[in-house]
Amino acid sequence: MSVTEIKEAVGRLSVEEFYNHLFDGWLAGVLGRQAERRGTHILTYEPYAVRRPPGGFADGRKQILFHFHPHVDQEDKIYAEDQRRFPEFYGQTKVTESPWRKRTADAWRQADMVLCASSFTRNSLLAAGMRAELCRVVPYGVKPPPTEDVAARQGPLKILFVGRNPLRKGLHHLLLAWRQAVKKEGDRLTVVCAARDWAVRELGADQRSVEWRDSVSGEELSRLYREADALVVPSLCEGFGHVYLEAMGHGCAAVGTGHSALPDLGGEREGVFVVPAGNVEKLASLISRASAEPGIFRGRAEAARRRAVEFTWEKFREGVKAAVREVAGN
């Protein structure tokens, strides 16, 4: 990293972001030197991609990259459009590409094979120029709870949101949709999010049917999954969205957007409901429909659980190993 690059980065990044960038570059260098010394292939995440010559490593070593996040160009476009439509939730935040992100943006160019956890992430890389035959999807897995943990839902509609980053997870869209939706007395939205975004907080605070929890224990989260009719996380940009599988493992329907792995997990028969990202009206319509007829979520509880258990960590590991063997030629 040159002095000019360092000065530019210092001017645009937070202290945490700046030191993360330095650490990523340092770790990539260590990884590259160790692989060269041992003569081994490289399997790494995109922030730690080892820079290689245009024609590949001279000794024939290969690099396989696990790209866990959508390409930054796609992310920038999505956030810029959302900021244009909902500026009140962004404050003084400017959605622009920072210099440090170039490492991640160009990481796929250093790889002989790229693995992604979702089709959405893969498509973002193809749009950036990645060759389709060198990029494949290997979904994450989940360890579901025992079958007996799938509870019978009843009473008013219960919707659950779980996420740490309110804007990326589309919490502002959900709260707007919840306000617009036609609901019955007793319908409840529980939000588990330690958000400090005042505009998002205010939007939830003025709705009596919204319960806000900054954090919960693992045991409490399992209980919320079991009681909720649907987990609703309408993400703007998600590399996968592991929370969907966790909820489905408890027999909870999952509602989200195509900007995640949700379309890879199934369809409405399996308790998977996909709405367009940023479309508050469509989300409000689905909530209204579920309030009038909770069975559209509750009737998929067992199917959602069965679908979730198909995504195992064993399958994930086998998918990664298969790609490594293919690229390494053994």
C-alpha positions in Angstrom: 0.0 0.0 0.0 1.5 3.3 -1.1 1.8 6.5 1.1 -0.7 8.2 -1.2 -3.2 5.3 -0.8 -2.8 5.4 3.0 -3.4 9.2 3.1 -6.5 8.8 0.9 -7.8 5.9 3.1 -7.3 7.8 6.3 -9.3 10.7 4.9 -12.3 8.6 4.0 -12.4 5.7 6.4 -13.2 5.2 10.1 -10.3 4.1 12.3 -11.8 0.6 12.5 -12.2 0.4 8.7 -8.7 1.7 8.1 -7.0 -0.8 10.4 -9.2 -3.7 9.1 -7.9 -2.8 5.6 -4.3 -2.9 6.7 -4.9 -6.2 8.5 -6.6 -7.7 5.4 -3.6 -6.8 3.2 -1.1 -8.0 5.8 -2.9 -11.4 6.2 -3.1 -11.9 2.5 0.6 -11.3 2.3 1.3 -13.9 5.0 -1.0 -16.4 3.3 0.7 -15.9 0.0 4.2 -16.4 1.4 3.2 -19.5 3.4 1.5 -21.1 0.3 4.6 -20.3 -1.8 7.0 -21.8 0.7 5.0 -24.9 1.1 3.9 -25.2 -2.5 0.2 -25.5 -1.6 -3.0 -24.3 -3.3 -4.9 -21.5 -1.6 -8.5 -21.4 -0.3 -9.5 -18.1 1.3 -12.1 -15.5 1.7 -12.3 -12.5 -0.7 -10.7 -9.9 1.6 -7.6 -12.0 1.9 -7.2 -12.9 -1.8 -3.5 -13.3 -2.7 -2.3 -11.2 -5.6 -1.1 -13.4 -8.4 0.6 -12.7 -11.8 -1.8 -12.4 -14.8 -0.9 -15.8 -16.1 -1.2 -17.5 -12.7 1.4 -18.7 -10.2 4.6 -19.9 -11.9 4.6 -23.2 -10.0 1.0 -24.0 -11.0 -0.6 -23.4 -7.7 -4.3 -22.5 -7.7 -6.4 -20.1 -5.7 -10.0 -20.8 -4.7 -11.9 -17.9 -3.3 -15.0 -18.1 -1.1 -16.9 -14.8 -1.9 -19.2 -14.5 1.0 -20.5 -11.0 0.1 -22.1 -9.7 -3.1 -19.8 -7.6 -5.3 -19.4 -4.1 -4.1 -20.5 -2.6 -7.4 -23.9 -4.3 -7.0 -24.1 -3.2 -3.3 -23.3 0.4 -4.2 -26.1 0.5 -6.8 -28.6 -1.0 -4.4 -27.8 1.4 -1.5 -27.7 4.4 -3.7 -31.2 3.7 -5.1 -32.6 3.0 -1.6 -31.0 6.3 -0.3 -32.6 8.1 -3.2 -36.0 6.7 -2.3 -35.7 6.8 1.5 -33.2 9.6 2.3 -34.7 10.2 5.8 -33.2 6.9 7.0 -29.7 7.7 5.8 -29.0 11.0 7.5 -25.6 12.3 6.4 -24.4 8.9 5.2 -23.1 8.9 1.6 -23.2 5.7 -0.3 -20.0 5.8 -2.3 -17.2 3.3 -3.0 -14.2 3.8 -0.7 -10.7 3.1 -1.9 -10.2 0.2 0.5 -13.0 -1.7 -1.1 -11.0 -2.2 -4.3 -9.3 -5.2 -2.8 -12.7 -6.9 -2.5 -13.9 -5.7 -5.8 -11.0 -7.1 -7.7 -10.6 -10.3 -5.6 -12.4 -12.6 -8.1 -9.8 -11.7 -10.7 -7.1 -13.5 -8.6 -9.0 -16.8 -8.4 -9.1 -20.0 -10.5 -12.5 -20.8 -8.9 -15.0 -18.7 -6.9 -17.5 -20.2 -4.5 -20.5 -18.3 -3.3 -23.2 -19.1 -0.7 -26.0 -17.8 -2.8 -27.1 -17.3 -6.4 -27.5 -13.6 -5.7 -23.8 -13.3 -4.8 -22.8 -15.4 -7.8 -24.9 -13.2 -10.2 -23.3 -10.0 -8.8 -19.9 -11.5 -9.7 -21.1 -12.5 -13.2 -22.3 -8.9 -13.7 -18.8 -7.7 -12.8 -17.2 -10.0 -15.4 -16.6 -13.3 -13.7 -16.8 -16.3 -16.1 -19.9 -18.4 -15.2 -18.1 -21.8 -15.4 -15.6 -20.6 -12.8 -18.2 -19.5 -10.2 -20.5 -21.9 -8.4 -22.9 -21.8 -5.5 -22.3 -23.8 -2.3 -25.0 -23.0 0.2 -24.4 -22.8 3.9 -25.9 -25.3 6.3 -27.8 -25.2 9.6 -28.1 -27.4 12.6 -31.9 -27.5 13.3 -33.5 -28.1 16.6 -35.2 -31.4 17.5 -38.5 -32.0 15.6 -40.5 -31.6 18.8 -39.5 -28.0 18.9 -41.8 -27.2 16.0 -44.7 -25.6 17.9 -48.3 -25.1 16.8 -49.0 -21.4 16.1 -52.3 -19.9 17.0 -53.9 -16.5 17.9 -53.1 -13.2 16.3 -50.3 -12.9 13.7 -46.8 -12.8 15.1 -44.0 -11.5 12.9 -40.3 -11.5 13.9 -37.3 -9.5 12.6 -33.8 -10.5 13.6 -30.7 -8.5 12.4 -27.9 -6.3 13.5 -27.7 -3.8 10.5 -31.1 -2.2 10.2 -30.6 -0.6 6.8 -28.9 -3.6 5.1 -31.6 -5.9 6.5 -34.4 -3.6 5.3 -35.9 -2.9 8.7 -37.0 0.5 7.6 -39.0 -1.2 4.7 -40.6 -3.6 7.2 -41.6 -0.9 9.6 -43.1 1.2 6.8 -45.0 -1.9 5.5 -46.2 -2.8 9.0 -47.6 0.7 9.3 -49.4 0.4 6.0 -50.7 -3.1 6.4 -54.3 -3.9 7.3 -54.0 -5.7 10.6 -56.2 -7.2 13.3 -56.2 -6.4 17.0 -53.4 -8.3 18.7 -51.1 -8.7 15.7 -47.5 -8.2 16.8 -44.2 -7.4 15.2 -41.1 -8.2 17.4 -37.9 -6.6 16.4 -34.6 -8.0 17.7 -32.0 -5.4 16.7 -29.6 -3.1 18.6 -30.1 -0.3 16.1 -29.0 3.1 17.0 -30.4 4.7 13.8 -32.7 7.3 15.3 -35.0 7.5 12.2 -35.6 3.7 12.2 -36.0 3.7 16.0 -38.6 6.5 15.8 -40.5 4.6 13.1 -40.9 1.6 15.4 -41.4 3.6 18.6 -44.7 5.2 17.4 -46.4 1.9 16.7 -47.9 0.2 19.7 -47.9 -3.2 17.9 -44.1 -3.2 17.6 -42.0 -4.7 20.4 -38.3 -3.8 20.2 -35.7 -6.0 21.8 -32.0 -4.9 21.7 -30.7 -8.4 22.2 -31.9 -11.8 23.4 -30.2 -15.0 24.5 -29.9 -18.0 22.3 -32.6 -19.8 24.3 -34.9 -16.8 24.0 -34.3 -16.5 20.2 -35.3 -20.1 19.8 -38.5 -19.4 21.7 -39.3 -16.4 19.4 -38.7 -18.6 16.3 -41.1 -21.2 17.7 -43.8 -18.7 18.4 -43.5 -16.5 15.3 -45.6 -17.2 12.3 -42.9 -15.8 10.0 -39.5 -14.3 10.2 -39.5 -11.2 7.9 -36.1 -9.8 7.0 -36.4 -7.9 3.7 -32.7 -7.4 3.1 -31.3 -5.0 0.6 -28.1 -6.8 0.0 -27.3 -10.2 1.6 -24.5 -12.7 0.9 -26.7 -15.5 2.2 -29.0 -14.7 5.2 -28.4 -17.5 7.7 -31.2 -16.3 9.9 -33.7 -17.6 7.3 -32.5 -21.2 7.7 -32.4 -20.9 11.5 -36.0 -19.7 11.5 -37.2 -22.4 9.1 -35.5 -25.1 11.2 -38.0 -24.1 14.0 -40.9 -24.4 11.6 -41.1 -20.6 11.0 -41.9 -19.3 7.6 -39.3 -17.0 6.0 -40.1 -13.8 4.2 -37.3 -11.8 2.4 -36.1 -10.5 -0.9 -34.3 -11.9 -3.9 -31.2 -10.0 -2.7 -30.3 -13.0 -0.5 -30.2 -16.7 -0.6 -33.9 -17.0 0.1 -34.9 -18.0 -3.5 -32.3 -20.8 -3.3 -34.0 -22.2 -0.2 -37.4 -23.0 -1.8 -40.8 -21.6 -2.6 -44.1 -20.9 -0.8 -44.8 -24.6 -0.4 -41.7 -24.7 1.8 -42.6 -21.6 3.7 -40.4 -19.3 1.6 -41.9 -16.0 0.6 -39.9 -13.7 -1.7 -40.9 -10.0 -2.2 -39.1 -7.4 -4.3 -36.3 -5.6 -2.5 -37.4 -2.1 -1.4 -41.1 -2.7 -2.4 -42.9 -1.6 0.8 -46.3 -1.9 -0.9 -45.8 -5.6 -1.8 -44.6 -6.4 1.7 -47.5 -4.6 3.3 -49.9 -6.5 1.0 -48.4 -9.8 2.2 -48.6 -8.8 5.8 -52.3 -7.8 5.3 -53.0 -11.2 3.7 -51.3 -13.1 6.5 -53.3 -11.1 9.1 -56.5 -12.1 7.5 -55.4 -15.6 6.9 -52.5 -16.7 9.2 -52.6 -20.1 7.7 -50.6 -19.0 4.7 -47.6 -19.0 7.1 -48.7 -21.5 9.7 -49.7 -24.2 7.2 -46.0 -24.3 6.0 -44.4 -24.9 9.4 -43.5 -28.6 8.9 -42.6 -28.1 5.3 -40.2 -25.2 6.3 -38.6 -27.4 8.9 -38.1 -30.3 6.5 -36.6 -28.0 3.9 -34.2 -26.5 6.4 -32.8 -29.8 7.4 -31.8 -30.5 3.8 -29.1 -27.8 4.1 -26.5 -29.4 6.3 -23.0 -28.3 7.2 -21.8 -31.7 5.9 -23.2 -30.9 2.4 -21.5 -27.5 2.6 -18.1 -29.0 3.4 -18.5 -31.6 0.7 -19.3 -28.9 -1.8 -16.2 -26.9 -0.9 -14.0 -30.0 -1.0 -15.3 -31.1 -4.4 -14.4 -27.7 -5.8 -10.9 -27.8 -4.3 -10.4 -31.3 -5.7 -11.6 -30.2 -9.2 -9.3 -27.1 -9.3 -6.3 -28.9 -7.8 -6.8 -31.8 -10.2 -6.9 -34.6 -7.7 
